């Protein structure tokens, strides 16, 4: 085993592993606030009390969770889910992009959460919810027990299943009971489970899928989405409640001037007696103060409790440090005297003289001071071999000279701006990897979300006069328009992945009206899905618009959506003051500046196809007879070395495998060798074994 200092030299700064950008608790690992139980325990206890009230009387309640930037609001949501998922179903509701689609957004996010599998369970929340309905349980004096035999009996007969549910819930005014209960039945069929989930989340299904579910209509209106959501609560009053966690509400459209939409949703849930929901709204303290007086008094009255997150004390901050450092200590041959070595309690006392701070600030300080200590370890000297020039060699001279120089002369401090760019690109890659694991197909995202993501990308791409809702009617939010710099022509974009050919006809019809009215000079249709058959009217209009004209149909790939979705996620974090880079909270303007400077979106093929950015050269052959783009891997390696100053080569290889699991280790080693040849990095001790080698950035 190695000494603690040797471990510090080779490992990544443990505070860099803390992703200070948080989000959906179903799609990323969150752990910090559960490590120190005392952190925000008062808030946890208070919210638990309201959850218990909902469990007891099934009346929906609302809690407003308020805290300063860096206080841990989103982490609290994750901790609540981990702690109480055994007695409630949890749904994460991220910000929506269009107030005309807010109920459909809430329903989509709720169902997306319900199909997740809780820790320790074998089935999704949705199936657990279905099996726990009173219609499928039998009562005893002490507990309710799932009746397996009765469940299996009902699964053999769809009509009997529907009739049984209608009989059990005839008193609670179920919306479209035959359709709703029929779709619930299809959840029990493995072949139809996926499309049943898609129907419940509001997807516009193909005619074939609708036929398989035996439904004639999809959820295509705000009222229908609200009522389907209400159904979930109304039939589950004898089982666990559903906790709707609305996160980063301050990033909703036109929040400061018009915060009403989110509170309209909350008031509607109360006024229309939507049962068995606990609503949690998170918002930054400063945003809440700004918008408070713009909210109607009747809506404010529908918030049962405001829970404010307090500062943590220095003991709790020290415990956070201890947790992050513990894995390094466990690797050492002898345990350090202090659980926070190489940090000291004195650092907390000097930097936070009031004895209190925010969790984020404690972690940022820990990262900075740890890095200072790590760099100080380079005060030692190292023996290196330097080749003497051929012209200066004599017969008796050695070909190399051995000299001793301080290690810190090898790894010089990196320029702060370069470090900021490197850290930003690492954060981008981490978020991109999360998005990849979350989105398996483009239709996972609603069309208004896709258009908003595209709009955000256009806003940093030097285009003018960006306006949403180009096409008229119900599908307006599927479109936008803009002008390219120096040109008068207006460009229109419509993006739809709806599978329904009836919906496709309506969109094509709206596009035709736009062209006839000359509202744009070029129209782009972005659609990966099918466009129908010659006999269909929608297909015929499509052919008229996009055949032998200057209008263009673009078939996007999933990678392009990853780029747009990753940037959208960072935008929301910046607006909520939750994006931290190089120890600083990043504004939207600063994020846009970093995006422009890094030119990350230049790699987005969709933006290339739109003519927004220049098309990139094809990937070079990797020598194995196939083309594989290893540039992101190479950039990741360099950026990680930049942010660390120096680190162990094996650690660098391990970190790359986490971000790029499909890339071979041999390829990673070749990339490291290439970076060395390009004199961007340097192996400090090349004579040592691989497991002992350290690599540093050459400023």
C-alpha positions in Angstrom: 0.0 0.0 0.0 1.1 3.6 -0.7 1.5 6.5 1.6 -1.3 9.1 1.8 0.9 11.6 0.0 1.6 9.2 -2.9 -2.2 8.6 -3.2 -2.9 12.3 -3.2 -0.4 12.8 -6.0 -1.9 10.2 -8.3 -5.7 10.5 -7.6 -8.2 13.1 -8.8 -9.1 15.8 -6.4 -12.0 14.2 -4.5 -13.9 17.5 -4.5 -13.8 17.5 -8.3 -15.9 14.4 -8.2 -18.7 16.4 -6.6 -21.0 17.3 -9.4 -22.3 20.7 -8.1 -24.8 20.8 -11.0 -27.8 18.8 -9.8 -31.0 17.7 -11.4 -33.4 14.7 -11.9 -33.0 12.3 -8.9 -33.9 9.4 -11.1 -31.2 10.0 -13.7 -28.1 10.8 -11.6 -26.4 9.6 -8.4 -26.8 12.1 -5.5 -25.4 11.3 -2.1 -23.9 14.3 -0.2 -26.8 15.3 1.9 -27.5 11.8 3.0 -23.9 11.4 4.2 -24.3 13.9 7.1 -27.7 13.1 8.5 -27.9 16.4 10.5 -27.6 18.5 7.4 -31.1 20.0 6.7 -32.6 17.4 9.0 -35.2 20.0 10.3 -36.4 20.5 6.7 -36.6 16.7 6.1 -38.6 16.2 9.3 -41.0 19.0 8.5 -41.7 17.7 5.0 -42.1 14.2 6.3 -44.8 15.5 8.6 -46.8 16.8 5.6 -46.2 13.5 3.8 -47.7 11.6 6.7 -50.7 13.9 6.7 -51.4 13.1 3.0 -51.0 9.4 3.8 -53.5 9.7 6.6 -56.3 11.7 5.0 -55.4 11.7 1.2 -55.8 15.4 0.9 -53.2 17.0 -1.3 -50.8 19.5 0.3 -48.0 21.8 -0.9 -44.6 22.7 0.5 -42.5 25.5 -0.8 -38.8 24.7 -0.4 -36.7 27.9 -0.4 -33.0 28.3 -0.1 -30.0 30.4 -1.3 -27.9 29.3 -4.2 -25.8 26.4 -3.1 -28.0 25.5 -0.1 -28.9 22.1 -1.5 -32.5 22.3 -2.6 -32.3 19.7 -5.4 -30.2 17.5 -3.2 -33.0 17.6 -0.6 -35.4 16.3 -3.2 -33.1 13.4 -3.9 -32.7 12.7 -0.2 -36.5 12.7 0.3 -36.9 10.2 -2.5 -34.2 7.9 -1.1 -35.6 8.1 2.4 -39.3 7.9 1.8 -39.6 5.9 -1.5 -40.9 3.0 0.6 -44.0 4.9 1.6 -44.6 7.2 -1.4 -44.1 7.3 -5.2 -41.8 10.1 -6.3 -41.9 12.1 -9.5 -39.3 14.7 -10.6 -40.9 17.6 -12.6 -38.2 19.7 -14.3 -38.9 23.1 -15.9 -41.2 23.3 -18.9 -40.5 25.5 -21.9 -44.1 26.6 -22.9 -46.9 27.5 -20.5 -49.4 26.2 -23.2 -48.0 22.7 -22.5 -47.5 22.8 -18.8 -50.1 20.1 -17.8 -48.8 17.8 -20.5 -45.3 18.4 -19.3 -46.3 17.6 -15.7 -48.0 14.4 -16.8 -45.1 13.3 -19.1 -42.5 13.9 -16.3 -44.7 12.1 -13.7 -45.1 9.0 -15.9 -41.4 9.1 -16.8 -40.7 8.9 -13.0 -43.3 6.3 -12.3 -41.7 3.9 -14.8 -38.4 4.0 -12.8 -37.5 1.2 -10.5 -36.9 2.2 -6.9 -33.9 0.9 -5.0 -34.5 -2.6 -3.6 -37.5 -3.3 -5.9 -37.8 -5.5 -8.9 -40.7 -3.6 -10.5 -41.3 0.0 -11.6 -43.2 2.5 -9.4 -46.0 2.3 -12.0 -46.5 -1.4 -11.6 -46.1 -1.2 -7.8 -48.7 1.6 -7.8 -51.1 -0.5 -9.9 -50.7 -3.6 -7.8 -51.3 -1.6 -4.6 -54.7 -0.3 -5.7 -57.5 -1.3 -3.3 -59.1 -3.1 -6.2 -56.3 -5.7 -6.1 -55.7 -6.0 -2.4 -57.5 -7.6 0.5 -57.8 -6.1 3.9 -56.7 -7.6 7.2 -56.7 -6.0 10.6 -53.1 -5.0 10.5 -52.1 -4.5 6.9 -53.2 -4.7 3.3 -52.0 -7.7 1.3 -51.8 -8.0 -2.5 -54.1 -10.7 -3.7 -52.0 -12.5 -6.3 -54.5 -15.1 -7.3 -57.2 -12.5 -7.8 -54.8 -10.4 -9.8 -53.9 -13.3 -12.1 -57.6 -14.0 -12.6 -58.3 -10.5 -13.8 -55.3 -10.5 -16.1 -57.0 -13.2 -18.3 -59.9 -11.0 -19.2 -59.5 -7.3 -20.3 -63.2 -6.5 -20.0 -63.5 -8.1 -16.6 -60.4 -6.1 -15.5 -62.0 -2.8 -16.7 -65.4 -3.7 -15.2 -63.8 -4.5 -11.8 -62.0 -1.2 -11.6 -65.0 0.8 -12.7 -67.1 -0.9 -10.0 -64.5 -0.2 -7.3 -64.0 3.5 -8.3 -67.4 4.5 -9.5 -67.7 7.1 -6.6 -64.5 9.1 -7.5 -65.4 10.4 -11.0 -62.7 8.8 -13.2 -62.0 10.7 -16.4 -62.7 8.4 -19.5 -62.8 5.3 -17.3 -63.0 2.7 -20.1 -60.0 4.1 -21.9 -57.9 4.8 -18.8 -58.6 1.4 -17.1 -58.0 -0.3 -20.5 -54.6 1.3 -20.8 -53.8 0.2 -17.2 -54.7 -3.3 -18.3 -52.2 -3.1 -21.2 -49.5 -2.3 -18.6 -49.7 -5.9 -17.5 -49.0 -7.2 -21.0 -45.2 -7.2 -21.6 -45.8 -6.7 -25.3 -47.9 -3.6 -24.8 -46.3 -2.2 -21.6 -44.0 0.3 -23.5 -46.7 1.8 -25.7 -49.1 1.9 -22.7 -46.6 4.0 -20.9 -46.2 6.2 -24.0 -49.9 6.8 -24.1 -50.0 7.7 -20.4 -47.2 10.2 -20.8 -49.0 11.9 -23.7 -47.2 10.7 -26.8 -49.0 11.0 -30.1 -49.0 7.4 -31.0 -49.1 5.7 -34.4 -52.4 4.3 -35.6 -50.9 0.8 -35.2 -50.0 1.4 -31.5 -53.4 2.9 -30.8 -55.0 -0.2 -32.3 -52.9 -2.4 -30.1 -54.1 -0.5 -27.0 -57.7 -0.4 -28.3 -57.9 3.4 -28.0 -59.1 6.0 -30.5 -57.5 9.1 -29.1 -54.3 10.2 -27.4 -53.8 12.8 -24.7 -53.6 15.8 -26.9 -54.8 18.7 -24.8 -54.1 20.4 -21.5 -57.4 19.4 -20.0 -57.0 15.8 -20.9 -53.5 15.7 -19.4 -54.8 17.3 -16.2 -57.6 14.8 -15.9 -55.4 11.8 -16.5 -53.0 13.1 -13.8 -56.1 13.4 -11.5 -57.0 9.8 -12.2 -53.7 8.7 -10.7 -54.6 10.4 -7.5 -58.3 9.5 -7.4 -57.9 5.8 -7.6 -54.9 5.6 -5.2 -56.4 7.1 -2.1 -56.0 3.8 -0.3 -52.4 3.3 -1.3 -49.2 5.4 -1.3 -49.4 9.1 -2.3 -47.5 10.6 -5.2 -44.9 13.2 -4.4 -44.6 15.8 -7.3 -41.2 17.5 -7.0 -41.2 20.7 -9.0 -37.5 21.7 -9.3 -35.9 24.9 -10.5 -39.3 26.6 -10.9 -37.5 30.0 -11.3 -36.4 28.9 -14.7 -39.9 28.6 -16.1 -40.8 31.0 -19.0 -41.0 34.7 -18.0 -40.8 33.7 -14.3 -40.2 37.2 -12.8 -42.9 39.0 -14.7 -45.4 36.0 -14.7 -44.8 33.4 -12.0 -48.5 32.5 -12.0 -48.5 29.3 -14.2 -46.8 27.0 -11.6 -49.1 28.3 -8.9 -52.1 27.9 -11.1 -51.2 24.2 -11.3 -50.9 24.0 -7.6 -54.2 25.8 -6.9 -56.0 23.6 -9.5 -54.8 20.5 -7.7 -56.3 21.8 -4.5 -59.5 23.4 -5.9 -60.5 20.5 -8.1 -59.8 18.1 -5.3 -57.0 16.1 -7.0 -56.3 13.6 -4.2 -53.2 12.0 -2.7 -50.5 14.4 -4.0 -47.7 16.0 -2.0 -46.4 19.0 -4.1 -42.9 20.3 -3.4 -41.8 23.4 -5.1 -38.1 24.5 -5.0 -37.0 28.0 -5.6 -34.1 30.3 -4.8 -34.6 32.8 -2.0 -33.8 35.8 -4.1 -36.2 34.7 -6.9 -39.0 34.1 -4.3 -38.6 37.6 -2.9 -38.7 39.1 -6.4 -41.9 37.3 -7.5 -43.8 37.1 -4.2 -46.0 40.1 -4.8 -46.7 39.1 -8.4 -48.6 36.0 -7.1 -52.2 36.2 -6.4 -53.1 36.0 -2.7 -55.5 33.1 -3.3 -52.6 31.1 -4.8 -50.2 32.0 -2.0 -52.8 30.7 0.4 -52.7 27.3 -1.3 -49.1 26.8 0.0 -49.4 25.1 3.4 -45.9 25.6 4.5 -42.7 27.4 3.5 -39.6 25.5 4.5 -36.4 27.5 4.4 -33.0 25.7 4.2 -30.6 27.0 6.8 -26.8 27.3 6.7 -24.8 24.4 7.9 -22.4 24.7 10.9 -18.7 24.0 10.7 -19.0 20.5 12.2 -21.3 19.6 9.4 -18.9 21.2 6.8 -16.0 19.2 8.3 -18.1 16.0 8.1 -18.6 16.7 4.3 -14.9 17.0 3.9 -14.3 13.8 5.8 -16.7 11.9 3.6 -15.0 13.0 0.4 -11.5 12.2 1.7 -12.4 8.9 3.3 -11.8 6.7 0.2 -8.3 8.1 -0.2 -7.5 7.5 3.5 -8.7 3.9 3.2 -6.1 3.2 0.5 -3.2 4.5 2.5 -0.8 2.1 4.3 -1.4 4.1 7.5 -4.4 6.2 8.4 -3.7 10.0 8.8 -4.2 11.4 12.2 -7.1 13.6 11.1 -10.1 12.4 9.1 -9.9 15.5 7.0 -6.2 15.4 6.2 -4.7 17.2 4.2 -7.2 19.8 5.2 -7.5 21.5 8.6 -10.4 22.7 10.7 -8.7 26.0 10.9 -9.4 26.6 7.2 -13.1 26.5 7.9 -12.8 28.8 10.9 -10.8 31.4 9.0 -13.0 31.4 5.9 -16.3 31.2 7.7 -15.8 33.3 10.8 -19.5 33.4 11.5 -19.4 29.6 12.1 -21.9 28.8 9.3 -21.8 28.4 5.5 -23.5 26.7 2.6 -22.7 23.1 1.6 -21.5 24.2 -1.8 -19.1 26.8 -0.3 -17.6 24.3 2.0 -17.0 21.9 -0.9 -15.5 24.7 -3.1 -13.1 25.6 -0.2 -12.2 22.0 0.3 -11.3 21.6 -3.4 -9.2 24.7 -3.5 -7.2 23.9 -0.3 -6.7 20.2 -1.3 -5.3 21.3 -4.6 -2.9 23.7 -2.9 -1.6 20.8 -0.7 -1.3 18.5 -3.7 0.8 21.0 -5.7 3.0 21.6 -2.6 4.0 17.9 -2.8 6.0 18.8 -6.0 8.6 20.6 -3.9 10.5 17.4 -4.0 13.2 16.9 -6.6 13.2 14.4 -9.4 16.0 12.8 -11.5 15.3 13.0 -15.3 17.3 12.0 -18.3 18.0 14.6 -21.0 19.4 13.6 -24.4 22.6 15.6 -25.3 22.7 17.0 -28.9 24.6 14.8 -31.3 27.0 17.5 -32.3 28.1 18.0 -28.7 28.8 14.3 -28.0 32.4 13.0 -28.0 33.5 9.4 -27.9 33.8 9.4 -24.1 30.6 11.3 -23.4 27.4 9.6 -22.4 24.4 10.0 -24.6 22.2 11.3 -21.7 22.7 13.6 -18.8 21.1 13.0 -15.4 20.1 16.2 -13.6 17.9 17.0 -10.6 15.2 19.7 -10.8 12.2 20.5 -8.6 9.1 18.7 -9.8 7.1 21.9 -9.5 9.2 23.3 -12.4 7.8 20.5 -14.6 4.1 21.2 -13.9 3.7 25.0 -13.9 0.4 26.7 -12.8 -2.2 26.8 -15.6 -3.7 30.1 -16.7 -7.0 30.6 -14.8 -8.9 31.1 -18.0 -7.5 28.0 -19.5 -8.5 26.1 -16.4 -12.0 27.5 -16.5 -12.4 26.4 -20.1 -11.0 22.9 -19.3 -13.3 22.5 -16.3 -16.3 23.7 -18.3 -15.6 21.1 -21.0 -15.3 18.4 -18.3 -18.7 19.4 -16.9 -20.1 19.3 -20.4 -18.8 15.8 -21.0 -20.3 14.6 -17.6 -23.7 16.1 -18.4 -23.5 14.7 -22.0 -22.9 11.2 -20.6 -25.9 11.5 -18.3 -28.1 12.7 -21.2 -27.0 9.8 -23.3 -28.1 7.3 -20.6 -31.4 9.1 -20.2 -32.6 9.6 -23.8 -32.8 6.4 -25.9 -34.8 7.9 -28.7 -35.7 11.4 -30.0 -39.4 11.0 -29.3 -38.6 10.7 -25.6 -38.7 14.5 -25.7 -41.8 16.5 -26.6 -41.7 18.7 -29.7 -42.0 22.0 -27.7 -38.9 20.9 -25.7 -37.0 20.1 -28.9 -37.8 23.4 -30.4 -36.9 25.3 -27.3 -33.5 23.4 -27.2 -32.9 24.4 -30.8 -33.8 28.0 -30.0 -31.3 28.1 -27.2 -28.6 26.8 -29.5 -29.5 29.4 -32.2 -29.2 32.2 -29.6 -25.5 31.6 -29.3 -25.0 31.1 -33.0 -25.1 34.6 -34.3 -28.6 34.4 -35.9 -31.1 37.2 -35.8 -34.8 37.7 -35.1 -35.5 34.3 -33.5 -39.2 34.0 -32.9 -41.1 30.9 -31.6 -44.4 29.7 -33.0 -44.2 30.2 -36.7 -47.0 27.8 -37.8 -50.6 28.5 -36.7 -52.9 26.4 -34.6 -52.4 23.6 -32.0 -48.9 22.8 -33.2 -47.5 26.3 -33.0 -45.0 25.3 -30.3 -43.5 22.8 -32.7 -41.9 25.7 -34.8 -39.8 28.8 -34.8 -38.3 31.2 -37.3 -35.1 33.2 -37.6 -32.9 35.2 -39.9 -29.3 34.5 -40.8 -26.8 37.4 -40.4 -26.7 39.7 -43.4 -29.6 38.1 -45.1 -33.3 39.3 -45.3 -34.8 35.9 -45.9 -36.7 34.4 -43.0 -35.9 30.7 -42.2 -38.7 28.6 -40.7 -38.2 25.4 -38.7 -40.8 22.7 -37.8 -39.8 19.8 -35.6 -42.2 16.9 -35.0 -41.6 13.3 -34.1 -45.3 12.5 -33.4 -46.0 9.0 -34.8 -49.7 9.8 -35.6 -50.2 10.3 -39.3 -53.3 12.3 -38.5 -51.2 14.7 -36.5 -48.6 14.7 -39.3 -51.3 15.8 -41.7 -52.3 18.7 -39.5 -48.7 19.9 -39.2 -48.1 19.6 -43.0 -51.3 21.5 -43.5 -50.1 24.3 -41.2 -46.8 24.3 -43.0 -48.5 24.8 -46.3 -50.4 27.8 -45.0 -47.1 29.4 -43.8 -45.6 28.9 -47.3 -48.7 30.2 -49.1 -48.6 33.3 -46.9 -44.9 33.8 -47.5 -44.2 33.9 -43.8 -40.8 32.3 -44.5 -38.7 31.9 -47.6 -37.2 28.5 -46.6 -38.8 25.9 -44.4 -36.9 23.1 -42.7 -38.8 20.0 -41.5 -36.8 18.2 -38.8 -38.2 14.7 -38.5 -36.6 11.2 -38.1 -39.9 9.4 -38.1 -41.8 8.2 -41.2 -43.8 10.6 -43.3 -46.6 8.2 -44.3 -47.6 6.5 -47.6 -48.6 8.0 -51.0 -52.3 7.4 -50.3 -52.3 9.7 -47.2 -53.1 13.3 -47.5 -50.3 14.4 -45.1 -47.7 12.6 -47.3 -49.1 14.3 -50.4 -48.7 17.7 -48.9 -45.3 16.8 -47.6 -44.3 15.9 -51.2 -45.6 19.2 -52.5 -43.6 21.2 -50.0 -40.3 19.3 -49.9 -39.9 17.8 -53.4 -38.0 20.0 -56.0 -38.3 23.1 -53.8 -35.9 25.1 -51.7 -37.6 23.7 -48.6 -35.6 20.9 -46.9 -36.4 17.8 -44.8 -33.6 17.1 -42.3 -33.5 13.7 -40.6 -31.7 14.3 -37.3 -29.7 11.7 -35.4 -29.8 11.1 -31.7 -26.3 12.5 -31.1 -27.5 15.9 -32.3 -30.3 15.8 -29.7 -27.7 14.9 -27.0 -25.9 18.1 -27.8 -29.0 20.3 -27.6 -30.3 18.6 -24.5 -27.0 18.9 -22.7 -26.8 22.6 -23.4 -30.5 23.0 -22.3 -29.7 21.3 -19.0 -26.8 23.6 -18.4 -29.0 26.7 -19.3 -31.5 25.7 -16.7 -28.8 25.2 -14.1 -27.3 28.6 -14.9 -30.7 30.3 -14.6 -31.2 28.7 -11.2 -27.8 29.8 -10.1 -26.8 26.1 -9.7 -24.0 25.9 -12.3 -20.5 26.2 -10.7 -17.3 26.3 -12.7 -13.8 26.9 -11.3 -15.4 27.7 -7.9 -17.7 30.4 -9.3 -21.5 30.4 -10.0 -21.9 30.9 -13.7 -24.6 33.2 -15.2 -26.4 32.5 -18.5 -24.3 35.1 -20.3 -21.1 33.5 -19.0 -22.3 30.1 -20.1 -23.1 31.4 -23.6 -19.6 32.9 -23.7 -18.0 29.6 -22.8 -20.1 27.8 -25.3 -19.0 30.2 -28.1 -15.4 30.0 -27.1 -15.3 26.2 -26.9 -17.2 25.8 -30.2 -18.8 22.6 -28.8 -21.9 23.0 -30.8 -19.9 23.1 -34.0 -20.0 19.3 -33.8 -23.8 19.2 -33.8 -24.7 17.7 -37.1 -28.2 19.2 -37.0 -26.8 22.7 -36.7 -24.5 21.9 -39.6 -27.4 20.7 -41.7 -29.3 24.0 -40.9 -26.2 25.9 -42.1 -25.8 27.5 -38.7 -22.2 26.1 -38.3 -19.7 24.9 -40.8 -19.8 21.2 -41.6 -16.9 19.3 -40.0 -14.5 17.1 -41.8 -15.1 13.3 -41.7 -13.4 11.4 -38.9 -10.0 10.0 -39.7 -9.5 6.3 -40.0 -8.2 4.9 -36.7 -6.0 2.4 -38.4 -8.3 -0.6 -37.8 -10.2 -0.2 -41.0 -13.1 1.7 -39.4 -13.8 5.3 -38.5 -14.0 6.1 -34.9 -14.0 9.6 -33.4 -11.6 9.7 -30.5 -11.3 13.4 -30.4 -13.7 13.8 -27.5 -11.6 11.2 -25.6 -8.4 13.1 -26.3 -10.0 16.4 -25.3 -11.2 14.8 -22.0 -7.8 13.5 -21.2 -6.1 16.8 -21.7 -8.8 18.8 -19.9 -8.6 16.4 -16.9 -4.9 16.8 -16.7 -5.2 20.6 -16.9 -7.7 20.8 -14.0 -5.6 18.4 -11.9 -2.2 19.9 -12.7 -0.7 16.4 -12.4 -2.1 12.9 -11.6 -1.4 9.2 -11.9 -1.5 7.7 -15.4 -3.6 4.7 -14.3 -6.1 7.1 -12.7 -6.3 9.0 -15.9 -7.0 5.8 -17.8 -9.7 4.8 -15.3 -11.4 8.2 -15.4 -11.6 8.0 -19.2 -13.2 4.6 -19.1 -15.9 6.0 -16.8 -16.8 8.7 -19.3 -16.2 6.5 -22.5 -16.8 2.9 -21.5 -16.9 1.8 -25.1 -13.3 3.0 -25.8 -10.6 0.5 -25.5 -7.8 1.0 -23.0 -5.2 0.5 -25.7 -6.7 3.5 -27.6 -6.6 5.6 -24.4 -2.9 4.8 -24.0 -2.2 5.7 -27.6 -4.0 9.1 -27.1 -1.9 9.8 -24.0 1.2 9.0 -26.0 0.0 11.3 -28.7 -0.5 14.2 -26.2 3.0 13.6 -25.0 4.4 13.7 -28.5 2.5 17.0 -29.1 4.2 18.3 -26.0 0.9 19.1 -24.3 1.5 16.8 -21.4 4.6 15.1 -19.9 5.2 11.9 -17.9 7.1 13.1 -14.9 8.7 9.8 -14.1 8.8 7.8 -17.3 11.4 5.2 -16.0 8.9 4.0 -13.3 6.3 1.3 -13.8 3.0 2.3 -15.3 1.2 2.0 -12.0 3.6 4.6 -10.5 3.8 7.0 -13.4 2.6 10.6 -12.9 1.5 12.8 -15.8 1.4 16.6 -15.8 0.2 19.4 -18.1 2.8 21.5 -19.8 1.7 25.2 -19.6 
